[in-house]
Amino acid sequence: MYDSPARVSAAASPVAPSTVTEAVLPGIVEPDGIQVQTRPAQPAAPGQVVLAMEAAGVSFAEQQMRRGKYYDQPPFPFVPGYDLIGRAVDVGEGVPGSVLGRRFAVLTKTGAWASHVSVDVGDLTEVPESVDSADAETFVVNGITAWQMLHRLAKVRAGDTVLVLGANGGVGSTLVQLARIAGATVVGTASAKHHDAVRALGATPLDYRAADLSDQLRALAPKGYDAVFDHVGGEGILTSYRLLAPKGTLVSYGTASTRDAEGSSKAPVLKLLARLTLWNAAPNCKSAYFYNIWAGKRRLNTFRAKLQADLGQVFALLADGSLTPQVAARIPLADVAKAVRVAESGTVVGKVVLVP
């Protein structure tokens, strides 16, 4: 994805940094406790590339990390940031100089909330110069997640009916669009104030707070849903499973319902995994998966190839206008506390993006 010449913006002039500004999560703190610090920059190590960040996302993972609730987060202090778009400004030994000046997406899990980020060259996926960096950023972790759940796990096809919980969110809004592109009928839950936005994406919106939500969901798919995408977890996962059609697929990809709960960060995930395992053992032809974007990384080359192929598909749809980016807000890295507050407010559609 990065070894052939590509058009470079005329404004791009690669300059290796002398300092790096980064947002540090020192512990379990409120958003205002996130510390913006500057440190000396380090040159690119062998096999690595330094990217000047042009856009970095604020996702649900960081919201969990701030609370010490993300399943395998590193020990405090650390720099959060699950993904970014950046332009190569320095390369290490073994990396072709043709990489310099080009724009890439990278999945980091942590470390992206910084002005400059060092990454392995094998983790890069080139970004079409025709698309805006913030727009592209909304489809990195969200795009990979949605594409792989939809096509690699649920294998949604034209004519299917799918349910997307949280259809106004970053992953949810991407799922809705990709499912519609695949020819599926989509029902999406969201608060009433987001219904117009969900409807504009091509889904039938339902209020997740409605007392008769289950009845409304069944009325829209009397034979059940071919796929249900659930980021909520908790006891509500039972309802998601029961809404499946006889050969339907449930894809769980989070435990949002326990974000603010006290206790172990691992317990809700382990309970969910146990439940899904039992359901898969039942002789009813239904399938239940827990999606982990990092699954398979032990086979690194295969993992990278799938990620780059899938993200490439998503970027191609973005470049040709098939996908509409949902940028909730663009907020400078220096105002990271504000960005986190906005992302956690529940008042936005799409993804909050940090910019330099």
N, C-alpha and C positions, 0 to 999 in steps of 0.2 A: 504493500500500500504506500510505500514511501521511497522506492528506489528508482523511480522514473521522473524525468523533469516535469515540473508543474508550473503553472503561471503564478508568479509572486506579485503581490500588490506593489505598485510603484512606490507607495508610501513606506513600505517595509524596508528598514535598514538594520540588519541584525547587529546588535550591540550587546556584548556580554555584560551582565550587571556587576556593579561593585558592591551593592547592598541588596538585601531582600527584605521586603515588608511582609509580615505574616500575622495571621490571627491565631492566637494560642488559647486553647481551652485548658485552664489551669486545674480544673476540678469540677465538681458538680456546682454550677453557678447559674445565676440568672443571666439573661443575655448581656446585660451591662458588665458582667464579670469577665467576658471574653476580652483578652488583652491583645491589642495591636502593637507589635514590636518590630524593630528593625535590627538586622544582624548583618555581618559581612557575608558576601556571597562566596560560594565555592565554585571552582571551575567544573565543567562536566567531567564525570568519571568515565573510564573506559566503557564503551557500549551504551553510554547514556547521552541524553539530549537535555539541555536547559530550555524550557519553554517560558516565554514571557506571557503571563496569563492575560487573556482578553475577556474571558468570561468563566466564572465558576459557579456551580449550583449550590443552592441551599435546599437540601432534600430532607425527607423524614428521618433518614439515618442519623444526620447530625442532630436533629431534635432529640433522638433517643440518646445519642452520645453525651449531649449536654446534661442529661439526667443520669448518666452512668448506666443506661438501660440497653445499649446496643450489644448484641450477643457476644461478639468477639472484638470489642474495641480495645485499643492499646491502653496501657496505664497512663494516667495523667502525669505531667502535662503533655499535650500533643497538638498538632495543627490539624483541624478537621478539613473536610473537603473531599467529596466522593468522586468528583469528575471536573474536567475543565476543558476549555478550548484555549490554545496558546500557539504563539509563533516561535519557531526555533531560533535561538539567538546564540547558542554555543553547543558544540558537539565534542564528545570525548573520542579517545583513540578507538579506531575500528568503525566509526560512524562516517559515512560518506559526507563530504562537504556540501553536496547537492541538497541535503536536508535543510541547511540554513535558510532562513527567510520564509519557509513554508509553514502552513498552518495545520495543526493537528488537534484531534480529540484524544483524550486519554482517560481511562478509568483508573482512579487512584485509591479508592476507599478512604484514605486520609491524606492530608498534605496539600490539597488543592487551594485552600484559602490563603494564597500567598501571591506576591507579585511575580515571582519566578519559581518554577518547580522543576526538579531534576527527575527524569523518568527513563526507563529502559527503552531503547529504540524499538524493540520488538512489540511494545505496547501501543505504538502510535497508529492512528487511523487518520488518513488525510481528509481534510474538510474542503469541500468545493468553495472556491473563492467567490462564487456568486451568491453565497448565503451569508447573512450577518452572524457574527460570533455568538451573540446572546441567543439568537434564534436557534442556532446549531446546538448550543449548550443545553437547551431544554430537551434535546433528543439524545443525549449521550446515555447516562444511566437509565433514564426513562425510556428511551427508544430501544435500547438493548433488552431491557426488562420486558417491555410490552411485546416486542417482536418475538423473543424466545418463548415467552409464555403462550402467545397466541399460535405461533407456527410450529415450534419444536415440541411443546408439551400438549396443548389442547388440539392442535392441528385443525383449527377452525376453517371451514369451507363455505363457499357460497351457499346460501339457503339456511345456514345455521341461525339459531337465536341464542344470543349470549347476554349475560348479565355482568355489568361492571359496577362494583361498589366504589363509591367515591369518584364518580365520573368527572368531577370538576378538578381533581388533583393532577399533579404532574404525570404520574403513570396512568391514572385513570383516563385523562383526556387523550393521551396517546393511544391507549387501548381502544377507545371508542373509534378514533379515526382509522387505525389500522384494521380493525374489525369491519368497519364499513367499506374500506377499500377492498377487503377480501370478499365482500358480498354478503356479509352477515347482517341480520337485524339485531339492533343493540338496545337494551334497556339499561339505564344508568341511574344509580341513586346519588342524591346530592341534597343539600338544603335548598329550600324553595327559592332563595334569592339567586341561586346559580342555575335555575332551570332553563332560562333563556339561553345561557351559554352552552349548556349541555345539549339542548335541542339544536342549536346552531351547528354543533359538531356532528349531528346525525343520529342522536340517541333519543329515545323516549324517556324523559326524566320522571323520577318518583322521589318524593320527600322521604328521606331515610328516617325521619322522626315520626312518620305517620303511624297511628296505632294499628291500622289495618294494612300495613305494608306487605305482609306475607300474602294476604288475600289479593292485593293489587298485583303483586308479582306473579301469582299463579294465574290470574285472569289474563295477563298478557302472554303467558306461555303455558296453556293448559296441559300440554304434553311434557312440560319441563324444559329446562334450558340445556342446550348442548354443551355450554361451558359457562362456568361462574368464576369470576376473578375476585378474590376476597383478600383485602389488605388489613381487615379489622381483627380477625382472630377472635379469641375469647369464646364465650358460649354461642355467639352469633354464627359461628362456623357450622353449627348443627343445622341451622336454617338454610345456609348456603348449600349444604350437601343434600338436604331433602328437596331442594328445588331442582335438582338435576333430572334430566331426562334419563330413561333406562340405560342408555350407553353414554351418558354425559360425563364431562370432566370438570372437577373442581381444582382450581389452582389457587393455593394460598400463598401469599408473598409478604406477610407482615403480621404484626400483633399490635396494631394501633390502639386497640381498646385498652391495652395495659401500659400505654406510654407513661402515664402519671401514677401508676400503681406502685406501692411500696414493695420491697422484697427483691428477690433474685431476678436479674435480667434474663437468665437462662430458663427459669422454670416455665414461663408461658410458652416458649418455643418448644421445649422438650415435651410438654403436655400436648401441644398441637401435633407434633411429629408422631407421638404415640397414637393419637386419635386417627390420624391419616393412615397409619400403618394398619390399624384394625379395620378401617373401612376398606382398604385395598384387599384385605383377606376375605372380605365378604363375597359370596357368590352371586353378585347382582349386576356384573358387567359395568359398574360405574368405576371411574378412576379418580384418585385424589393425590395431588402432588403439593409439595412445598417447594417453591422456586427459590433457589439460591444462586445469585448471579455468579458466584465464585466457584460453583461446583465444577469439578473437572480440571481445576487448575494444576493438579499434580501432573497432568499430561499437558505441559505448558504450550507446546507448539500447536496441538489440536485446539486447546482453549483459545489461544490467540487467533487462530485461523477462523474459528466460528464467530468470535466476537467481531473481528474486522469485517467478515462477510456480512453479518447481520446489521452492523452499524452502517456499513456501506449501502445496504439496501434502504435503510431509513434515510440516510443523507440524500440518496438519489430521489426519493419521494419528496423530500423537503425542497430539493433544488428544482424539481419540475412543477412545484406548486400543489402537489397532491396532499401534502401535510401542511397544516396551519400551526405555526408555533404559538404556544400559550405562555408568553412572558408576562408574569404577574407584576414584576417590578425590576428595574435595574438600579442597583444601589452600590455606591463605591465601597471597596474593601475597608476603607477607614471607618465606615458606618456599619460594620458587620453586626453590631448589636441591634440596630434598626432592622436590618435584613432578616435576622432571626425572629424578631418580634412579629414582623409582617408575615413571614412564612408560617408562624405558629398561630396566627390570629384566626384562621378559619374563614377569613373574609375575601380570599383571593381565588382566582381561577388560574391554574397553571403553576409555573415555577418562578420563584424569586431567584434572580441572578446577580451575583457579585461582579462588578467590573473594576478595572484598575482605578 
